[in-house]
Amino acid sequence: MRFKAAVLQMRSGVVPSANVATVASAAREAKAAGADYLQTPEMTTVVNRDRAAMMAAIGDDHSNPELDAFRAIARENAIHLHIGSMAVRVGEKAANRAFVIDPKGEVVASYDKIHLFDVDLAGGESWRESNAYVGGNDAVTVDLPFGRLGLAICYDVRFPQLFRAYGDAGADVISAPACFTKQTGEAHWHVLQRARAIENGAWMISAAQVGHHDDGRDTYGHSVIIDPWGRVTADAGDTLGLIYGEIDVHAVAATRGKIPNLKNARSFTLKTEPALRAAE
């Protein structure tokens, strides 16, 4: 089984309607190119470090014009649309939430980012995602006509246990669409994405934000498609727009047959031996 995946590299700004228009244009282009599936990056609808402004710009589960627009985009283009994530108001904070929408415009899966990006980087760069967002509790897979998809977002990629759960659940494709900082992306993006594919013998598809954003941040880009053997088959570099990949789902079983680490895994206990006493 094969399908054509399109991956959109964006530079989302602070105005949601402009970002939605970018997705609409990309969906038309992807459909014309024969794509069955389109993925967008983390924070597709708004990238804004001003918490008050961000909260004022987003909707909730019951009133969300951006989600309504994405459902219409999927329906009008008869494409599976995977919104890598968007901020959705949940009480006084937001959820960093992914949506998978089918070609009829129905939401078939959603996932709230589990691991929140609370870090202090070199050069004074500091992020506290937990100040504005609540973390999710549930890992999510969804069965699409062409395979099983496991959902993750950005910082989740540093937690291999989540992706192992997807591998054990038979996911053919796993994803970590991102708004990766330039600093961490240059150091870790490719090795983390490739490692998650290799460890689970699955395709890895991850759309990314890129460049200097309206709110002053710089993101790394390099949206990628990686095969189950860990080979990068498409990389967007630092340019805006779409990349494509022909996804051979049968390659997953073939790879897992060569290196059956999912089957070979064994449970174990961790023992900590007491320190040796210094010689008297």
C-alpha positions in Angstrom: 0.0 0.0 0.0 1.3 3.4 -0.9 0.1 7.0 -0.5 1.5 10.4 -1.3 2.2 12.7 1.6 2.5 16.5 1.4 4.3 18.3 4.2 3.9 22.1 4.6 6.7 24.2 6.0 5.3 27.5 7.3 6.2 30.7 9.1 3.0 31.3 11.0 2.4 34.8 12.3 0.1 36.4 14.8 -3.0 36.7 12.6 -4.8 33.4 12.4 -6.8 34.2 9.2 -3.5 34.7 7.3 -2.2 31.4 8.5 -5.4 29.6 7.6 -5.2 31.1 4.1 -1.7 29.6 3.7 -3.0 26.2 4.6 -5.9 26.6 2.1 -3.5 27.4 -0.7 -1.2 24.5 0.2 -4.1 22.1 0.3 -5.1 23.1 -3.3 -1.5 22.7 -4.4 -1.1 19.3 -2.7 -4.3 18.0 -4.1 -3.3 19.0 -7.6 0.0 17.1 -7.1 -1.9 14.0 -6.2 -1.4 14.0 -2.4 -3.7 11.9 -0.2 -2.5 13.5 3.1 -1.3 17.0 4.1 0.5 17.8 7.4 1.0 21.2 8.8 3.4 22.3 11.6 2.9 22.8 15.3 1.1 26.1 16.1 -0.3 26.4 12.6 -2.9 29.1 13.4 -0.8 31.5 15.5 2.7 31.9 16.8 2.7 34.6 19.4 4.7 34.6 22.7 2.4 37.3 24.0 0.1 35.2 26.1 -2.7 37.6 26.4 -2.7 38.4 22.7 -2.5 34.7 21.8 -5.4 33.8 24.1 -7.5 36.6 22.6 -6.9 35.2 19.1 -7.9 31.6 19.7 -11.2 29.7 20.1 -12.3 26.8 22.2 -14.0 23.4 21.4 -17.4 25.0 20.8 -16.5 28.2 18.9 -13.4 27.8 16.7 -13.5 29.5 13.2 -10.0 28.2 12.4 -11.0 24.6 13.0 -14.2 25.1 11.0 -12.1 26.5 8.1 -9.7 23.5 8.2 -12.7 21.1 8.1 -13.9 23.0 5.0 -10.4 22.9 3.4 -10.2 19.1 3.9 -13.7 18.6 2.5 -13.3 21.0 -0.5 -10.0 19.3 -1.5 -11.0 15.7 -0.5 -7.8 15.3 1.4 -6.7 14.0 4.8 -5.6 17.1 6.6 -3.4 16.7 9.7 -3.1 20.0 11.5 0.1 19.5 13.4 -1.2 21.6 16.2 -3.2 24.7 17.0 -3.8 26.5 20.3 -7.3 25.8 21.7 -8.7 27.6 24.7 -9.2 25.3 27.8 -10.3 27.4 30.7 -7.7 30.0 31.6 -5.0 28.3 29.5 -4.8 26.6 26.2 -4.2 23.1 24.8 -1.6 22.5 22.2 -3.8 20.3 20.1 -3.4 18.3 16.9 -6.4 17.5 14.6 -6.7 14.8 11.9 -9.6 15.6 9.5 -10.8 13.2 6.9 -11.8 14.1 3.3 -15.4 14.6 4.3 -14.4 17.3 6.8 -14.9 15.2 9.9 -12.4 15.3 12.8 -11.3 11.7 13.2 -8.7 12.2 15.9 -7.3 14.9 18.2 -4.2 14.9 20.4 -3.0 17.3 23.1 0.7 17.7 23.4 1.8 15.7 26.5 5.3 17.1 27.2 5.5 20.9 27.6 8.6 22.8 26.6 9.9 24.3 29.9 13.6 24.9 29.2 16.5 27.3 29.7 18.9 27.4 26.7 22.3 29.0 26.1 22.4 32.7 25.5 19.4 33.5 27.8 16.8 31.8 25.6 14.1 30.6 27.9 10.7 29.0 27.4 7.9 28.1 29.8 5.1 26.4 27.7 3.4 25.4 30.9 2.6 29.1 31.7 0.1 29.2 28.9 -0.7 25.5 28.1 -2.0 22.5 29.9 -0.4 19.1 29.0 -2.3 16.2 27.6 -2.6 12.7 29.1 -3.4 10.4 26.2 -1.3 9.0 23.4 -3.5 8.7 20.2 -3.4 6.6 17.1 -5.8 6.8 14.2 -6.5 4.4 11.4 -6.5 6.0 8.0 -7.3 4.2 4.8 -3.6 3.9 4.1 -2.2 3.0 7.5 -2.1 3.7 11.3 -0.9 7.1 12.3 0.6 8.0 15.8 0.3 11.6 16.9 2.9 13.6 18.8 4.0 17.3 18.8 7.5 18.9 18.9 9.1 18.4 22.3 7.4 15.0 22.6 10.1 13.8 20.2 12.6 13.8 23.1 10.5 11.1 24.9 11.1 7.8 23.1 8.7 5.9 25.4 5.8 7.7 23.7 7.0 6.6 20.2 7.7 3.0 21.4 4.0 2.9 22.5 3.1 3.8 19.0 5.4 1.2 17.6 4.0 -1.5 19.9 0.5 -0.4 18.8 1.4 -1.1 15.2 1.7 2.5 13.9 2.9 2.6 10.3 3.6 6.4 10.5 4.5 8.5 13.5 4.7 12.2 13.6 6.2 15.1 15.5 5.2 18.4 13.7 7.1 21.2 15.4 8.0 24.8 16.1 11.5 23.8 17.0 13.9 26.7 18.0 16.8 27.3 15.7 19.3 26.6 18.5 17.9 23.2 19.4 17.1 22.3 15.9 20.6 22.8 14.7 21.8 20.5 17.4 19.2 17.8 17.6 16.3 17.9 15.1 17.5 15.4 12.5 19.0 12.9 14.9 15.9 12.8 17.1 13.6 12.4 14.1 15.7 9.7 12.6 16.1 7.9 15.9 12.3 7.7 16.4 11.9 6.2 12.9 14.7 3.7 13.4 13.7 2.6 16.9 10.1 1.8 15.8 10.6 0.7 12.1 8.1 3.3 11.1 7.8 6.2 8.7 8.4 9.6 10.5 6.6 12.6 9.0 7.2 16.0 10.7 6.2 19.4 9.4 8.0 22.4 10.9 8.0 26.2 11.3 10.9 28.1 9.8 12.6 31.5 9.9 12.1 34.7 11.9 8.5 35.1 13.1 6.5 38.2 13.9 6.8 37.6 17.6 10.6 37.6 17.4 11.4 33.9 17.6 13.6 32.0 15.1 12.6 28.5 14.2 14.7 25.8 12.5 12.6 24.4 9.7 13.8 21.2 7.9 10.4 19.5 7.7 11.2 15.9 7.0 9.9 12.6 5.7 12.0 9.7 7.0 11.6 6.0 6.0 11.5 3.1 8.5 15.3 2.5 7.9 16.0 6.0 9.1 16.8 7.5 5.6 15.7 11.1 5.1 13.7 10.9 1.8 12.6 14.6 1.8 13.8 17.7 3.7 12.5 21.2 3.3 15.6 22.9 4.4 15.0 26.6 5.3 12.4 27.3 2.6 8.7 27.8 2.8 6.2 25.6 1.0 5.5 21.9 0.4 7.6 18.8 0.2 6.3 15.4 -0.9 7.0 11.8 -0.3 5.7 8.5 -1.7 5.0 6.5 1.5 5.3 2.7 1.0 3.5 1.3 4.0 4.7 -2.3 3.2 8.2 -1.0 4.0 7.3 -1.0 7.7 6.7 -4.7 7.9 9.8 -5.4 5.8 11.9 -3.3 8.1 10.5 -4.7 11.3 11.1 -8.2 9.8 14.8 -7.4 9.3 15.3 -6.0 12.8 12.5 -7.2 15.1 13.4 -5.1 18.1 9.8 -4.5 18.9 9.3 -8.3 19.3 12.7 -8.8 20.9 12.1 -6.3 23.7 12.2 -7.8 27.2 11.0 -6.4 30.5 13.7 -5.9 33.2 14.2 -4.5 36.6 16.7 -1.8 37.6 19.0 -2.6 40.4 21.2 -0.1 42.2 24.1 -1.8 44.0 25.3 -0.2 47.3 28.5 1.8 46.9 31.7 -0.1 47.8 33.1 0.9 51.1 36.5 2.5 50.9 39.3 0.2 51.8 40.3 0.4 55.4 
